[in-house]
């Protein structure tokens, strides 16, 4: 466990736990390095492991027939991946895909359930995270319906920037279109507009945030609403 202590400073959810509960979770964790594109869990199968990202970030995807699926959430160092065992359910309906490679703390679902059963405080604390994530997913659905592509792209880039260790990260037109459920030409037009405003630099999938404050001003209010909810409930 001592070798994992520095890593918890990079996971905001773990950092909010009481020292005793955090220590018990860390005692069962392994630190792993994950590559972009890794599929850690397929929808409809038993959840074997839970991940607390410390450098990596994940897409949670709901399958839709033969069309691949729809991204319903992005999770990085603010949260955890694999909430089904927390709810007493062994099978997850979502596919867990690594979108940004990096580090994470991994605990087996069996060990995680044992720690939950032994600490009502831990259970209550993580239930708050589930509440926040459910609220954010509902907000994302409303954002997709009511807001135009450009402010939604600004919001997504801010979310990716929050979960990335640097101002530069990689995301193709195809991935951004997939995340926002729009055609690639819509991403091209929106990214060109943001670049023309001097907010980002985008070339061959390499995105650099040039003006964070300007990008925040250009984003829809859903970004700040999600951040405020997390801080209010979990801080």
N, C-alpha and C positions, 0 to 999 in steps of 0.2 A: 503493500500500500504506500509506503513513503515515496517510492519512485513516481507515483501517480499524482502526488499532491500539487505540483506546479500546473498540471493540466486542468485542474478544476477552475482555475482562474479564467480559463477560456470558455467555460460552459456556464452561462448565466443561471440556468435552472438549478444545476448542482450547487452553485454558490449561494442560492437562497435557502437551501435546506439547513436544518439544525445540524450542528457539528457532529453529533452522535449518529444521526441518520445518514449524513453524507459519508462519514467514515465507514459505516457498514456497507453502503453501496460500493464505495471504492475498493473495499476489501475483496470484492468479487469481480472487479473489472480488469480487463486487459486493454492496453492501449494498442490500437491497430491503425495502419495506414491504408487508405482506400483510394481507388483510382476512379476518375470520372468514367461513367458508363457502367460501373459495377451494379448489378441487380442483387440486392441483399435479401429481398423477400418477394416472392410471387403471391399475388392476390389469391385468396381462397385456400392457402396452405397454413399449417400451424406455424405460429411465431416462435422461432427458436432463440432469438437474441434480441436484445434492446440496445440501442446505440445512443450515447450522449455525444453529439458532435463537438469537437474542440477546434477543428480547422476545416473539415469537410462540410458540405451542405447537400441536402437531399431533396428530391421531388417525391411527393406522395401522389400516386397515379391511380385513378379508378378505371378499370378496363371497360371498354364500350364495344362489345361484339368483336368484329374483326378489324375495327378501325384503330386499334392500338390502345387508346385510352385518353383520359383528360387529366392534366395536372390540377390537383385541388389544393395543394399546399406546398410551401417551401419551408424547410426546417434546417436551421443551422445551429450555431452555438447558443442560441437562446432557449433551446428545447431538447426534446428527446424524440427518437424514432422507434415506434412500436408501442402504442398505447393500449392495444387490445388486452394484453395480460393485466394491465392496470384495471381494466373494466371487468375482469374475470372471464374473458373470452380468449380461447386459444388460437382461433383462426382470424386473420386480418383480411378485410376486404380490399386492401390497397397494396399496390406494388411499390416497393421502396427502391428508388434508383439514386445512385450517387451522381449529382450534377456537377459538383465542385470537389475535386480530389483533395485529400488531406487527412488529418488525424481524427480519431474518435475513441471514446471509451466504450467497450462492449461488455455487457453482462448477460449471462444466460437468462432466458425467461423463467426457468425453474428457480434460480437463485433470487431473481427479482421478486417473484411471487412470495417466496419465503420471507423476504425482508418486509414486504408490504403487510403480510399477515402478523408480523411481530411488532409493527409500529403503526398505530392509528394516526399519529402525527404525520408520518411520511405519507400515508394514504391520503389524508386530507390535503396535504400540500400539493401532491401531484394531481389530485382531482381538480384543483384550481387551474393547473396548467391545461388539463383537458377542456375545462370550461372556456379558457382563453382561446385555445386552438379551434374549438367548435364555432365560437363567435367570429373568429377571423376568417374561417372558411365560408361562413354565411355571408360575411362582408365582401369577400372576394367574388362570390356568385353575383351579388348585387352590383358590384363594380363592373363586372364583365357585361352585365345587361345595360347599365345606365351610362357608362362613361366611354368616351372615344379612345381610339388606340393610343394616341400620343401621350396623354397623361397616364394612361395605364402602363405604357412602356417605361415612362419615367419612374413610376412607382416600383415596377419590377426591377429596374436597374438599381434603385436605392436599396431594395431588399437584398439583392445579390451583393451589392457593395458592403452592406452591413455584415454579411456572412463571409466575406472574402478578406484575407489578410493584407491585401494591397489595393491600390486604386485601379489596378489593371486586372482584368479577368477575361475568360474566354467564353463566348456564347455565340453560336451560329444563328443566322437568320431563321433557319429551320427550327432550332430549339426555342427561340423567342416567340416565333409564330405558334408553336405547339403550346407553350406556356400560356399565351394570351388568347388562344383559340381564334386566330385570325389568319388570313392568307399572308404568304411571305411578302407580297408586294406592299401590304399594309405596314409591315415591320420596316421595309426599305424606306418608305415615305416618312414614317415617324422618326426613324433613326437619322435620316438625312436632315430632317427639321431640327432635331436636338443637336446635331453636329453643327449645323449652320448657326445656331444660337451660341455656340461655343461652350455647350454644357458637357459634351462627350467627344471623344475621338473614337471612330469605329472603322476598322479595316480588317477584312478577312477573318472576322470573328473575334478579333482582339478589341476589347472595349476598355477605354480609359476614362475615368471620371475626372473631368477638368474643372468643373464648377459645381460642387456638391450643393451649395446654398441655392444656386440657380435651378438645379435639377429638382430640389425640394419644392421650390416655388412653382415649378411647372407641373409637378405631380398632382393627381387628384387628392382630395382630403382623406381618402381611405388609408393612405400610408400613415399619416399621423394618428388617425383614429386607432389603428391596430397597435401602434407603439404605445399610445397612451393607455390603452386597455391593459397591455402586458405590464407596464410599470405600475398601474394602479392596483391591479389584482395580485401581482406576484412580488412586488417590492416590499 
